[in-house]
Amino acid sequence: MDSILNFLSNIPWWGWILFFLALVAIRDIFFQKAHTISHNFPIVGHLRYMLEKFGPEMRQYFVANNREELPFNRIERGWIYASAKKENNYEGFGTDRDIYAHHHIFINNAMMPFKLPENHPNKIDKTFLPCAKVMGEFNKRRRPFRPASIINVSAMSFGSLSAKAVESLNKGVKIADAYHNTGEGGLSPYHSYGGDVVFHFGTGYFGVRSEDGGFSMEKMIKLVEDNPFIRAIEVKLSQGAKPGKGGVLPGAKITKQIAEIRGVEVGKDVLSPPNHKAFSNVPEMVDFIENIAEATGLPVGIKAAIGKLEQWEELADIMKKTGKGPDFITVDGGEGGTGAAPPSFADHVSLPWVYGFSDLYKMFKDKGLSEQIVFIGSGKLGFPAKAAMAFAMGADCINVAREAMMSIGCIQAQVCHTNTCPSGVATQNKWLQNGIDPTLKSQRLAQYFKTFKKELIEITHASGYEHPCQFKMSDVEINVDDHNLSKELNKAYMYEKTEVPFIGIQTLKDCLYLGGNKTTT
């Protein structure tokens, strides 16, 4: 035994490396059949898999240029990070964007910008920018709701996001006076830090789920009564990442707490079916919406990615005939979002936001319904110029998901579905979550929202308006080729936006803070 130990102790370090490599080579050639490259090129073949694994990170930091990456390029991410940290988000020496590229946005500025009168709310608060419309006002809901911010947090559930991420978002929207959409994972304790909440549910009915997996009106009523900070309810028909497919929350992300909130089993994949149990056609959906609104008193809306318009036209006809239906419609872009999906869905199913929204808005406008609905845009609109375009097309509010995630630390690692998010935002791994300080991150979410609103207000004033709701289709142009062929939005999408009734931001402020208390009228 001593001689063996002496022999082993005398082997140099490089000898152990050669021995290890020999074992790897033997394994590659004789014992593994899964990888042809490793079999044919033992040891060296492993480099290929390593480079493939780290390829996205290498391209992101060393190869891709500032405007090249998707879904968000380096300049976009940098603007969000700097805005969230209240750092310098300017760029010098002119833009490095290809302003002649297809679909580049041009906002037509006025010869003389809008001049703020004395004592204007935006002289006191440069970030004050409430929604010009009221959810539930037309249908006379008992508790109508005017969002105090035109930018808000989109549907992202506790489960897909970590507890500390959800806590950071909720504390942040409270500071920014925005609202926080729960996503379809139910209302968690982390949604209860003082921010306004829009309760969102899908085909799994998590949080308002009956024993048979259907919808429970009793649970919905109790949820609203117990949580007065719930200001509106959103029914998800589909989402941009995978419309018509349903959803999956991997079992690895389902902790005991998530299971209790959702009413599911620990460690088992949760499948949300493509279809609702509570309704199977458009008339039944309208009745479902009205029943919830009557039972809770809250505005009720729907969220969907847009494709075929036949059933949407049926909905519009019912609304026109009966005066009933959703108080708001959230249009999600087919670009996909925080939800993981097969590439065939994320890349090809449903329309991008600009196409889907323009088709839907035009149809509702032609039927005389655009004034009574609050339209919410959701699909990479978390940048002031894109938001200005959205408002010119008819949007009344903007919901942001990935942009909000980036403001609290997301680095676009694109591993949201693996439970290995390195920033701790989209994982249930306790160690990775510990990197998030909700007190700090909530301030960054709030600062991003404030910077966004400030710059959107400045763009609005540069165009000669007081509020983004006043933007017209003709105020924004997009490239279709050179300037001789560029088109104003009304010519590109073949409709005119309905004028939003607007007196002034002071009036909106008076409505929101009547007597010092926040109100809904």
Buried (B, 14 or more C-beta within 10 A) or exposed (E): EEEEEEEEEEEEEEEEEEEEEEEBBEEBEEEEEEBEBBBEBBBEBBEEEEEEEEEBEEEBEEEBEBBEBEEBBBBBBBBBBBBBBEEEBEEEEEEEEEEEEEEBBBBBEEEEBBEBEEEBBBEEBBBBBBBBBBBBBBBEBEBBBBBBBBBBBBBBBBBBBBBBBBBBBBBBBBBBBBBBBBBBBBBBEBBEBEBBBBBBBBBBBBBBBBEEEEBBBEBBBEBBEEEEBBBBBBBBBBBBBBBBBBBBBBBBBBBEBBBEBBBBEEEEEBEBEEEBBBBEEBEEBBBBBBBBBEBBBBBBBBBBBBBEBEBBBBBBEBBBEEEEBBBBBBBBBBBBBBBBBEEEBBEEBBBBBBBBBBBBBBBBBEEEBBEBBBBBBBBBBBBBBBBBBBBBBBBBBBBBBBBBBBBBBBBBBBBBBBBEBBBBBBBBBEEBBEBBBBEEBBBBBBBBBBBBBBBBBBBBBBBBBBBBBBBBBBBBBBBEEEEEEBEBBBBBBEBBBBEBEBEEBBEBBBBBBEEEEEEBE
